[in-house]
Amino acid sequence: MPEVDDVAEVEDVTVRLPGMRVSYDSVTLDESGLAPTWTEQLQAWLNDAIAAGAAEPNAMVLATADAEGRPSSRTVLCKGLDARGVVFYTNYTSAKSHDLTVTRYASATFPWLALHRQVNIRGEVEKVGAAETATYWASRPRGSQLGAWASPQSRVVEGRRSLENALHAVQRQFADVERVPVPPHWGGWRIRPEVVEFWQGREDRMHDRLRYVRDDDGWRIERVAP
C-alpha cells in the first residue's frame, strides 16, 4: 500500500495537470519561409536544435503497429538523413523490427520542446543496405558494438545479471578482434516519407502546421489547421 504522503503528492500533481501549459512565443512558420525540400527544412531545424543545445537533438519518437493494429512507441536516434528518408539502427529481432516487417510503415516525431517545435514523418520503411550499415557500424564505439551482440533486444531476461554475463561473454569472444563485425541480426531501417509535417507552436494554440506531401508530381506543400 502507498504511504499517505505519497498518495497526497500524486493527487496534488493530478489536480494541477489541467492547468499545466506553456505559452508559446510568436515565432512564425510561413509558407514563403520554407526550404524547397523537406530534407533541407529538416536539416535547418535540426541545426537550430543543435545550436540551441537541445538534449539529443537527433532523438525521435518512433511509432509502429503490430499485425493486429496495436500501436507502440519508443525513442530512437536518427543516424541518417537524405532525400531517401531518415534512418535509425536496431536489432532486427526486436519488437519494433517485427512490427515493421509486418506493416512496412512507421511514423517518427522529433520533439524539440524547448524550441516549441516538432517534426512528424510518416511513410513506408525499408531495410538499409549492408554496405551503408557497415559504414555506420564502424563509427560506433566498441562498447556499443559489443552491446549489440550481447543484448537479445525486447526479449524477457531473468535479470540484470544475465545481461552482464552475456556482455562479458561477448567481450571474451572478441577480445583479440580489432574490428568487431556487424551482427547478422542488426542493421538499419529507413523511413521513406510520404508526409513530413513541421509544427511551430504559436500563441493561443493557433499553431503553424505546414507539411510536405508526396504525390505523383513530386511534393506539394499544404497548411493544416491546428
C-alpha positions as CSV (number, residue, x, y, z in Angstrom):
1,M,0.0,0.0,0.0
2,P,1.3,3.5,-0.8
3,E,2.1,5.8,2.1
4,V,-0.4,8.6,2.8
5,D,2.1,11.3,1.9
6,D,2.8,9.6,-1.5
7,V,-0.9,9.4,-2.3
8,A,-1.3,13.1,-1.4
9,E,1.6,14.0,-3.7
10,V,0.1,12.1,-6.6
11,E,-3.3,13.7,-6.0
12,D,-1.7,17.1,-5.9
13,V,0.0,16.5,-9.3
14,T,-3.2,15.2,-10.7
15,V,-5.1,18.3,-9.6
16,R,-2.5,20.6,-11.2
17,L,-2.4,18.7,-14.6
18,P,-5.3,20.7,-16.2
19,G,-3.6,24.0,-15.6
20,M,-0.2,22.9,-16.8
21,R,0.5,24.6,-20.1
22,V,3.2,26.7,-21.9
23,S,2.6,30.0,-23.5
24,Y,4.3,29.7,-26.9
25,D,6.1,32.7,-28.4
26,S,5.1,34.3,-31.6
27,V,7.7,32.8,-33.9
28,T,6.0,32.1,-37.2
29,L,6.3,29.4,-39.8
30,D,5.2,30.7,-43.1
31,E,4.9,29.0,-46.5
32,S,7.3,31.6,-48.0
33,G,9.9,30.8,-45.4
34,L,10.0,27.0,-46.1
35,A,13.0,25.4,-47.8
36,P,12.4,23.9,-51.3
37,T,12.6,20.4,-49.9
38,W,11.6,18.7,-46.7
39,T,15.2,17.4,-46.4
40,E,16.6,20.9,-46.3
41,Q,13.9,22.2,-44.0
42,L,14.5,19.3,-41.5
43,Q,18.3,19.8,-41.7
44,A,17.8,23.5,-40.9
45,W,15.6,22.8,-37.9
46,L,18.0,20.1,-36.7
47,N,20.8,22.6,-36.9
48,D,18.7,25.1,-34.9
49,A,18.1,22.4,-32.2
50,I,21.8,21.6,-32.1
51,A,22.7,25.3,-31.8
52,A,20.1,25.7,-29.0
53,G,21.8,23.0,-27.0
54,A,18.8,20.6,-27.2
55,A,19.4,17.3,-25.4
56,E,19.9,14.6,-28.0
57,P,18.6,16.7,-30.9
58,N,18.6,13.7,-33.2
59,A,16.2,11.8,-30.9
60,M,12.9,10.8,-32.5
61,V,9.8,9.0,-31.2
62,L,9.2,6.0,-33.4
63,A,5.7,4.7,-33.6
64,T,4.8,1.3,-35.1
65,A,1.9,-1.1,-35.0
66,D,1.7,-4.9,-34.9
67,A,-0.3,-7.2,-37.2
68,E,-3.5,-6.5,-35.0
69,G,-3.0,-2.8,-35.3
70,R,-1.9,-2.3,-31.7
71,P,0.5,0.6,-31.6
72,S,3.7,1.1,-29.6
73,S,6.2,3.8,-29.5
74,R,9.8,4.4,-28.2
75,T,12.6,6.8,-28.7
76,V,15.4,6.1,-31.2
77,L,18.2,8.1,-32.6
78,C,18.2,9.3,-36.2
79,K,21.5,8.3,-37.8
80,G,20.9,9.2,-41.4
81,L,19.1,11.9,-43.3
82,D,18.9,12.5,-47.1
83,A,16.4,12.7,-49.8
84,R,15.6,9.0,-49.4
85,G,14.4,9.4,-45.8
86,V,15.5,9.1,-42.2
87,V,17.5,6.2,-40.8
88,F,17.8,4.5,-37.4
89,Y,19.6,1.3,-36.4
90,T,18.4,-1.5,-34.2
91,N,18.2,-5.2,-33.7
92,Y,16.2,-6.9,-36.4
93,T,14.7,-9.3,-33.9
94,S,13.4,-6.5,-31.7
95,A,9.7,-5.8,-31.3
96,K,9.9,-2.7,-33.4
97,S,11.5,-4.7,-36.3
98,H,8.8,-7.3,-36.0
99,D,6.2,-4.6,-36.4
100,L,8.0,-3.0,-39.4
101,T,8.4,-6.4,-41.1
102,V,4.7,-6.9,-40.9
103,T,3.3,-3.5,-41.7
104,R,6.2,-1.9,-43.6
105,Y,5.1,1.5,-42.3
106,A,6.1,3.8,-39.5
107,S,5.8,7.3,-38.0
108,A,8.6,9.3,-36.3
109,T,8.5,12.6,-34.4
110,F,11.4,14.9,-33.5
111,P,10.2,16.6,-30.3
112,W,12.2,19.8,-29.9
113,L,10.1,21.1,-26.9
114,A,12.4,23.9,-25.9
115,L,12.1,25.4,-29.3
116,H,8.3,24.9,-29.4
117,R,8.8,22.7,-32.5
118,Q,8.2,19.2,-33.7
119,V,8.5,17.4,-37.0
120,N,6.5,14.3,-37.9
121,I,7.5,11.9,-40.6
122,R,5.2,9.2,-42.0
123,G,5.9,6.6,-44.7
124,E,6.9,3.2,-45.8
125,V,10.0,1.6,-44.5
126,E,12.9,-0.4,-45.9
127,K,16.0,-2.1,-44.6
128,V,19.2,-0.2,-45.1
129,G,21.8,-1.9,-47.3
130,A,24.6,-3.9,-45.9
131,A,27.3,-1.5,-47.1
132,E,25.6,1.5,-45.5
133,T,25.0,-0.4,-42.3
134,A,28.7,-1.4,-42.2
135,T,29.8,2.2,-42.6
136,Y,27.7,3.3,-39.7
137,W,28.6,0.3,-37.6
138,A,32.3,1.2,-37.9
139,S,31.6,4.6,-36.4
140,R,30.1,3.2,-33.3
141,P,32.0,3.0,-30.0
142,R,33.3,-0.5,-29.3
143,G,31.2,-0.8,-26.2
144,S,28.0,-0.1,-28.3
145,Q,29.1,-2.7,-30.8
146,L,29.6,-5.3,-28.1
147,G,26.3,-4.4,-26.5
148,A,24.5,-5.0,-29.8
149,W,25.9,-8.5,-29.9
150,A,25.1,-9.2,-26.2
151,S,21.5,-7.9,-25.9
152,P,18.5,-10.1,-27.1
153,Q,16.5,-6.9,-27.5
154,S,12.9,-6.9,-26.5
155,R,13.1,-10.5,-25.1
156,V,12.3,-11.2,-21.4
157,V,15.5,-11.9,-19.4
158,E,16.0,-13.3,-15.9
159,G,17.6,-10.2,-14.5
160,R,20.4,-7.6,-14.9
161,R,23.0,-10.3,-14.1
162,S,22.0,-12.3,-17.2
163,L,22.7,-9.2,-19.4
164,E,26.0,-8.6,-17.7
165,N,27.0,-12.2,-18.2
166,A,26.1,-12.0,-21.8
167,L,28.2,-8.9,-22.3
168,H,31.2,-10.4,-20.5
169,A,30.9,-13.5,-22.8
170,V,30.9,-11.3,-25.9
171,Q,33.8,-9.3,-24.5
172,R,35.8,-12.5,-24.2
173,Q,34.7,-13.7,-27.7
174,F,36.0,-10.5,-29.4
175,A,38.9,-9.8,-27.0
176,D,41.5,-10.4,-29.7
177,V,39.5,-9.0,-32.6
178,E,40.4,-5.4,-33.6
179,R,37.2,-4.7,-35.6
180,V,34.0,-6.2,-34.2
181,P,31.8,-7.4,-37.1
182,V,28.3,-6.4,-37.7
183,P,25.9,-8.9,-36.1
184,P,23.7,-10.7,-38.6
185,H,20.6,-9.7,-36.7
186,W,21.4,-6.0,-36.6
187,G,21.0,-3.1,-39.1
188,G,19.2,0.0,-40.2
189,W,15.7,0.9,-41.2
190,R,14.8,3.8,-43.4
191,I,11.5,5.6,-43.3
192,R,10.7,6.9,-46.8
193,P,8.4,9.8,-46.2
194,E,5.0,10.3,-47.7
195,V,4.2,13.2,-45.4
196,V,6.6,15.4,-43.4
197,E,4.9,17.9,-41.1
198,F,6.6,20.9,-39.5
199,W,4.9,22.2,-36.4
200,Q,5.7,25.5,-34.8
201,G,3.9,26.5,-31.5
202,R,2.1,29.8,-31.6
203,E,0.1,31.9,-29.2
204,D,-3.4,30.9,-28.2
205,R,-2.9,27.4,-29.6
206,M,-3.1,28.8,-33.1
207,H,-0.1,26.8,-34.1
208,D,1.5,26.7,-37.6
209,R,1.4,23.3,-39.2
210,L,2.9,23.1,-42.7
211,R,3.6,19.8,-44.4
212,Y,5.3,18.4,-47.5
213,V,3.1,15.8,-49.1
214,R,4.4,13.4,-51.8
215,D,2.2,12.8,-54.9
216,D,2.6,11.7,-58.5
217,D,4.1,15.1,-59.5
218,G,6.7,15.2,-56.6
219,W,5.9,17.2,-53.5
220,R,3.3,19.8,-52.6
221,I,3.1,22.0,-49.5
222,E,-0.1,22.4,-47.6
223,R,-1.2,24.1,-44.3
224,V,-3.1,22.1,-41.7
225,A,-5.4,23.7,-39.1
226,P,-4.1,23.3,-35.5
